Amino acid sequence: MSICITAWLLQAKQQLAAVTHEANVEAKYCCSFVLQQSNTYLYTHGDQQLTPEQLLQLQTIMQRRLTGEPLAYILRQWHFWDFELEVAPATLIPRADTEVLVEKALALVGPDPAHIVDLGTGTGAIALALAKERPDCQVTGLDRQMDAVDLAIRNAERLQLRNCRFLYSDWCTALVGSEQSVDLIVSNPPYIDVTDPHLACGDVRFEPASALVAANEGLADIQQIISQCTGYLRSGGWLVLEHGYQQAEQVASLLTQAGFAQVESEKDYGGQWRISFGRWH
């Protein structure tokens, strides 16, 4: 049985609606991946018949996705910023809302060359986006999972970004010896409370708990980062943190108590409080 691209997309969208709120996006992503073509191609060649080999590959992907397995882990890649990243079950799946963190970091870093550190880098998404946009800056991505460090290095090599390095580190420990030399620190740390019911929903069920869950109602790692980073930020340097939608007030308070000034919080693309930041003096 033959089927054209447009018809397959419609069918896939209907099926994927049972497991994702982004059924249309995922259907196009699957088809683009198998055809190795852009989304634009899918529209301009909508009447093109899919080959038996392509249909078989799409069927295999769909079978796995309909069990709930994240599409990013099935395809081993995902889109972030303006590039594709290799992903693996050892790391979080990059999410569009984290781009707000990148945008704020770019706005705060200033016009001069700077040293930027990404704590808990995972796939390297944040660090790589910053390195790509600011080739004059040196970006260091740190992670306490060696598998994540290796993955981030591969992503940097594939994107041919030479101003970015990745190191094994328990938060700031790899920065010992570089005191007061960091201009900006960014982090998307674990911030979900262990009792949060969202941990049993959607893609999160398949993602590593170590990258999601933190003690003290989800604030333990954020507290540790704030405490550690003050020894490495230069005077006037910035710390930018992603957090849960209900944690903005608490994170802002922690920053202020630690001695940060100009503390603010901002919302993500969905209108939820998502990042807080402050300047070290």
Secondary structure as GFF3:
##gff-version 3
##sequence-region A 1 281
A	DSSP	alpha_helix	5	16	.	.	.	ID=ss1
A	DSSP	alpha_helix	23	35	.	.	.	ID=ss2
A	DSSP	alpha_helix	39	44	.	.	.	ID=ss3
A	DSSP	alpha_helix	52	65	.	.	.	ID=ss4
A	DSSP	alpha_helix	71	75	.	.	.	ID=ss5
A	DSSP	beta_strand	77	80	.	.	.	ID=ss6
A	DSSP	beta_strand	83	86	.	.	.	ID=ss7
A	DSSP	three_ten_helix	96	98	.	.	.	ID=ss8
A	DSSP	alpha_helix	99	108	.	.	.	ID=ss9
A	DSSP	beta_strand	115	119	.	.	.	ID=ss10
A	DSSP	alpha_helix	125	133	.	.	.	ID=ss11
A	DSSP	beta_strand	138	143	.	.	.	ID=ss12
A	DSSP	alpha_helix	146	159	.	.	.	ID=ss13
A	DSSP	beta_strand	164	168	.	.	.	ID=ss14
A	DSSP	three_ten_helix	173	175	.	.	.	ID=ss15
A	DSSP	beta_strand	182	187	.	.	.	ID=ss16
A	DSSP	three_ten_helix	197	200	.	.	.	ID=ss17
A	DSSP	three_ten_helix	202	206	.	.	.	ID=ss18
A	DSSP	three_ten_helix	209	211	.	.	.	ID=ss19
A	DSSP	alpha_helix	215	218	.	.	.	ID=ss20
A	DSSP	alpha_helix	220	229	.	.	.	ID=ss21
A	DSSP	beta_strand	233	242	.	.	.	ID=ss22
A	DSSP	alpha_helix	248	257	.	.	.	ID=ss23
A	DSSP	beta_strand	260	267	.	.	.	ID=ss24
A	DSSP	beta_strand	273	280	.	.	.	ID=ss25
###
